Amino acid sequence: MSNSHGFKRIFLATDGSTQSDAALLAATTLASASAARVRVAHVWNLELHHRHGHWDVEVRGEAQRLVDGAVGHLQAAGVLADREILRADDDHVASAIVAAARNFGADLVVVGSRDASDWPSILKHSGDNHLLCALDCPLLIVRDRPAAPRQSQRVLLALAGGDEIGASVHAAVAAASAHGSALLVLHVPQTIGSNGFVFDEAAETEATMSRAIRLVTEAGIVVESLVAHHLPAAETVVETAKSWNADMIVVGSSRMSDIASMVLSSVSHHLLRTTGRPVLIAQGMRP
């Protein structure tokens, strides 16, 4: 039965790597929770698979088997899934994913990331072939397979001053839509003054937390809350996710330029480099 709060159309980009397998498991979990439809896509690199003007049929067959295997896994789990093979050269792989996800009407894109060095290419905000700033829906980046896969999810929503609370909460609620899931709202107060740091007054913190908790509660999800004051922001998120045993970390921002600068900052780079948990960038989430 469909969950009205969950994701409805999930676009999974796969390349056959271990990290893509982990992303497949994450997509399966989220799709099962809300009866979402999943499209599995593989980008067939033209620069690798084009020989003297002729398509390499054998390699294309391998690509077909790759996506068929992922689709078979999803269908075995009761998920409605189909496949697509995309064609692009090295400079337009991400652009191909963005275009296909939009054509599918995706409300979530899921990708696997091999290591921390992938993050700058995935999240950079210059040029045309990037994912984060080109997508108009949330992006879930997965590195490691879950130790114990489960449908119910423990989702940590990390908020900071200036975040668009509505979009972030809706994305976190969608991720925690399975029965038995729980959501922890973590607020790390910050400010911006002449020194470049961001200041968050107590009243703003209280208002932010109250609204986030109300929205989660209205969605019928068990919610906990925590305001952290001590450790650096990234370390706070990583340590809290570990101690609370979170399955996923959700972060968000009010504007695309804010997301790019936030993710590429030293604080967020530390977060992305040090956690093996899936990170959901809650941009473009439509309430």
C-alpha positions in Angstrom: 0.0 0.0 0.0 1.3 3.4 -0.9 2.6 5.8 1.8 1.5 9.3 1.0 4.7 10.8 2.6 7.2 8.7 0.8 9.1 9.1 -2.5 7.0 8.2 -5.6 9.5 8.1 -8.4 13.1 7.1 -7.7 15.8 7.3 -10.3 18.8 5.0 -9.6 22.0 5.5 -11.5 24.2 2.4 -11.4 27.6 1.4 -12.8 28.0 -2.1 -11.3 30.3 -1.0 -8.5 30.1 -2.1 -4.9 28.8 1.4 -4.0 26.1 1.1 -6.7 25.0 -2.2 -5.1 24.7 -0.3 -1.8 22.7 2.4 -3.6 20.4 -0.3 -5.0 19.7 -1.6 -1.5 18.9 2.0 -0.3 16.6 2.6 -3.3 14.9 -0.8 -2.7 14.2 0.1 1.0 12.8 3.5 0.2 10.7 2.3 -2.7 9.2 -0.6 -0.7 8.1 1.8 2.0 6.0 3.9 -0.3 5.2 1.8 -3.3 7.4 4.0 -5.4 8.3 3.3 -9.0 12.1 3.0 -9.7 13.9 3.6 -13.0 17.4 2.0 -13.1 19.8 3.8 -15.5 23.3 3.0 -16.6 25.4 5.5 -18.5 27.1 3.8 -21.4 30.3 5.8 -21.9 30.7 6.5 -25.6 34.4 7.2 -25.3 35.0 3.7 -24.0 32.5 1.7 -26.0 32.8 3.2 -29.5 35.3 1.4 -31.8 36.1 2.8 -35.2 32.5 4.1 -35.7 30.8 0.8 -34.6 29.0 0.2 -31.4 30.4 -2.7 -29.3 27.4 -5.0 -29.1 29.1 -7.2 -26.5 29.7 -4.3 -24.1 26.2 -3.1 -24.7 25.0 -6.5 -23.7 27.0 -6.2 -20.5 25.3 -2.9 -19.8 21.9 -4.5 -20.4 22.7 -7.3 -18.0 23.8 -4.8 -15.4 20.5 -2.9 -15.4 18.5 -6.1 -15.8 20.1 -7.5 -12.6 19.2 -4.3 -10.6 15.6 -4.3 -12.0 15.3 -8.0 -11.1 16.4 -7.3 -7.5 13.8 -4.5 -7.2 11.0 -6.6 -8.8 11.8 -9.5 -6.5 11.3 -7.1 -3.6 7.9 -6.2 -5.0 9.0 -2.8 -6.4 7.7 -1.6 -9.8 10.9 -1.0 -11.8 12.1 -0.4 -15.3 15.4 0.2 -17.1 17.2 2.7 -19.3 20.6 2.8 -20.9 21.9 6.3 -21.5 24.7 7.4 -23.8 27.2 10.1 -23.0 30.9 11.0 -23.2 33.0 11.6 -20.2 32.1 15.3 -20.0 28.3 14.7 -20.1 27.7 11.7 -17.8 26.1 13.8 -15.1 24.1 15.8 -17.6 22.7 12.6 -19.1 21.6 11.5 -15.6 20.0 14.9 -14.9 18.1 14.9 -18.2 16.9 11.3 -17.8 15.8 11.9 -14.1 13.8 14.9 -15.2 12.2 13.1 -18.0 11.2 10.3 -15.6 9.7 12.9 -13.2 12.0 11.7 -10.4 11.4 13.1 -6.9 14.7 11.4 -5.7 17.9 10.5 -7.4 20.1 7.8 -5.9 23.8 7.3 -6.7 26.7 5.4 -5.3 30.0 7.1 -4.3 33.3 5.2 -4.3 35.1 7.5 -1.8 35.5 11.0 -0.6 37.2 12.0 -3.8 33.9 11.6 -5.6 32.2 14.4 -3.7 33.8 17.4 -5.4 32.8 16.1 -8.9 29.3 15.2 -7.8 28.7 18.4 -5.9 30.7 21.1 -7.7 28.8 24.2 -8.6 30.6 25.3 -11.8 30.1 24.0 -15.3 27.3 22.0 -16.7 28.2 18.4 -15.8 27.3 18.3 -12.2 24.5 16.6 -10.3 23.7 18.7 -7.2 23.2 22.1 -8.8 21.5 20.8 -11.9 18.9 18.5 -10.2 15.6 19.9 -9.1 15.0 17.0 -6.6 16.8 15.5 -3.6 20.0 13.6 -4.2 20.9 10.5 -2.0 24.5 9.6 -2.1 25.4 6.1 -0.8 28.9 4.7 0.0 28.5 1.6 2.2 26.1 -1.3 2.3 24.0 -1.3 5.5 25.2 -3.7 8.2 21.7 -5.0 8.8 19.2 -3.9 6.0 15.8 -3.0 7.4 12.7 -1.3 5.9 12.1 1.0 8.9 14.6 3.8 9.0 16.3 5.9 11.7 16.8 9.2 9.9 18.8 12.1 11.3 17.8 15.5 10.0 20.6 18.0 10.5 19.4 21.6 10.5 21.4 24.9 10.7 20.4 28.5 10.6 19.1 29.6 7.2 18.0 26.1 6.1 14.6 25.8 4.3 12.9 23.9 7.0 9.9 22.8 4.9 11.9 21.1 2.2 14.3 19.5 4.6 11.6 18.1 6.8 9.6 16.8 3.8 12.6 15.0 2.5 13.4 13.5 5.9 9.8 12.4 6.4 9.8 10.7 2.9 13.0 8.9 3.9 11.3 7.8 7.2 8.0 6.8 5.7 8.2 3.1 6.5 6.2 1.8 9.5 8.3 1.8 12.6 10.7 4.5 11.4 12.0 7.3 13.7 13.4 10.7 13.0 15.9 12.8 15.1 16.0 16.5 14.4 19.4 17.8 15.2 20.0 21.6 15.3 23.5 23.0 15.3 23.1 26.8 16.0 25.4 29.0 14.0 25.8 32.7 12.9 27.3 34.8 10.3 29.2 37.9 11.4 32.1 39.9 9.9 34.4 36.9 10.6 32.3 34.7 8.3 30.7 32.6 11.1 27.0 32.2 11.2 25.1 33.4 14.4 21.8 31.7 15.4 19.9 33.3 18.2 18.1 31.3 20.8 14.7 32.4 19.6 15.5 31.4 16.1 16.7 28.0 17.3 13.5 27.4 19.2 11.3 28.5 16.3 13.3 26.2 13.9 13.0 23.2 16.2 9.3 23.8 17.0 8.3 24.0 13.3 10.4 21.0 12.3 9.0 18.8 15.2 5.4 19.9 14.3 5.8 19.0 10.7 7.3 15.6 11.5 4.6 14.9 14.1 1.8 15.8 11.7 3.3 13.2 9.3 2.8 10.6 12.1 6.5 9.8 12.5 8.1 9.3 15.9 10.4 12.3 16.5 13.2 13.1 18.8 15.1 16.4 19.0 18.5 17.6 20.0 20.2 21.0 20.0 24.0 20.7 20.0 26.3 23.4 21.3 29.8 21.9 21.8 31.5 20.1 19.0 32.2 21.5 15.5 29.1 21.1 13.3 30.3 18.2 11.1 31.7 16.3 14.0 28.5 16.8 15.9 26.5 15.3 13.1 28.8 12.3 12.6 29.0 11.5 16.3 25.2 11.9 16.8 24.5 9.7 13.8 26.8 7.1 15.3 25.5 7.2 18.8 21.8 7.3 17.7 22.5 4.5 15.1 21.1 6.5 12.2 20.5 4.8 8.9 20.6 8.1 6.9 21.7 11.7 7.4 19.5 14.4 5.8 20.9 17.9 5.2 19.3 20.8 3.4 19.6 24.4 2.4 17.4 27.3 1.4 19.0 28.1 -2.0 21.1 26.1 -4.5 24.1 28.4 -4.2 23.9 27.9 -0.4 23.9 24.1 -0.8 26.9 24.1 -3.1 29.0 26.3 -0.8 27.8 24.4 2.3 28.7 21.0 0.9 32.1 22.1 -0.4 33.0 24.0 2.8 35.6 22.4 5.1 32.9 21.5 7.7 30.6 19.7 5.3 33.6 18.1 3.5 34.6 16.6 6.8 31.1 15.2 7.3 31.0 13.6 3.9 34.5 12.3 4.2 34.1 10.7 7.6 30.6 9.1 7.5 29.8 6.0 5.7 26.1 6.5 6.2 24.0 7.6 3.2 23.6 11.4 3.0 20.4 12.9 1.5 20.8 16.4 0.1 17.2 17.7 0.5 17.2 20.3 -2.3 14.1 20.8 -4.5 11.8 18.7 -2.4 8.2 19.5 -3.2 5.9 19.4 -0.2 
